[in-house]
Amino acid sequence: MNLARRIQNITPSLTLAIEAKAKRLKQEGVDIISFSAGEPDFDTPQPIKQSAIDSLNQGFTKYTPASGILELRKAISEKLSQENHLTYSPEQIVVSCGAKHAIYNTLQVLINEGDEVIIPSPYWLSFPEMVSLAGGKSVILKTEFEAGYLPSPAQLEKLVTKKTKVLILNSPSNPTGAVMSRDLLRQIGEIAKAHSFFILSDEIYEKLIFDGKEHCSIGSLDSELLNLTITVGGASKAYAMTGWRLGFSASPKPIAEACGSLQSHSTSNPTSFAQAGYLEALKSGEPEVKKMRVAFEKRRDLMYRLVSDIPKLKPFKPSGAFYLFVNIHQTRLSSLQFSDRLLDESKVAVVPGIAFGDDHAIRMSFAVSEQLIESGLARIREWLKKI
Ligand SMILES: Cc1ncc(COP(=O)(O)O)c(C=O)c1O
């Protein structure tokens, strides 16, 4: 079939495919332990659900403004000011169907054919695909285990060209859990200002940070940088609301207007009653977020300890998000061979690192119970003895 070129160049999300396969096998009765999930295993807190139910019962079932209801955009603007020290008016905020949608919109409105977008690797697998869908060219900035999977300013400087339009940052990172310090962000910000490129800062995991570390929003560093920054966040990971599909971008006004306009001709508004739920999450969700963060940190410690004890596996200790990125170089298997065989032979699902641009690693999610972490890792340990 003669499909458009733009779609022929992209591959469907491997993480979603693996998760779907693991869920299907489970439904068929196979005893699968899945470390592939990209979402919290907790349920959405009850008050958030209740406010969506109430809004439905009150007839909040019609179109809303395409960029989201004003009340919610005001609440996001206040959250950004109080928590992130970012000054964005409600007009600069566009509420979209997930952070993914917010990133997609942003790249569509910024990228012209042939523009370059710098992406540190290992990267969230949708970044390069979305760049390609916008007609741009991804320029990969490779980061290393030994350097804490953090980009160095010197490396970045070398990759900047006249065509550089955007740098994508994602702290805490999926898949490594690396968290960028204020000082590193400042150095990167200086390069962005010197060359006038935009920074798309994906902060979807901002609330899931461990070891007492603090999240820093690059746009808060100074006003010149704020004018070059598009800050992306959302409800999915913090409030266990992945299925609700709610995220936002906060950006300089012309970009926000363009994103709103694009959205008005594509999805229109994010679901009306889901917006009511997000509003409630911003009002009262913090104690629940804290509980989930504490649970994730405990699981991180457990998974990191158990994986460190398995010969041939070298885990990177994440400071945020809910993934353990594990070097598998010593197994002499490619990441696809490793994950395919592990699923077939030991019924444990992990995501091959190749999906994130690193074929010597796998990603294991600790958004699962401690009991599953223990039994899944016991299986992996036994399996590795046999191969
Ligand atoms: C780094 C990163 N950004 C964005 C998203 C998308 O979030 P949402 O579910 O809000 O679209 C994800 C989801 O996995 C992610 O890992």
The ligand as an ORCA input file, in Angstrom:
! r2SCAN-3c Opt
* xyz 0 1
  C      10.192     10.564     29.209
  C       8.732     10.477     28.950
  N       8.101     11.555     28.465
  C       6.780     11.532     28.207
  C       6.030     10.403     28.423
  C       4.572     10.410     28.083
  O       3.759     10.663     29.146
  P       2.179     10.696     28.960
  O       1.653      9.371     29.379
  O       1.720     11.813     29.860
  O       1.888     10.992     27.535
  C       6.643      9.252     28.918
  C       5.873      8.006     29.097
  O       6.369      6.924     29.178
  C       8.020      9.295     29.193
  O       8.659      8.220     29.681
*
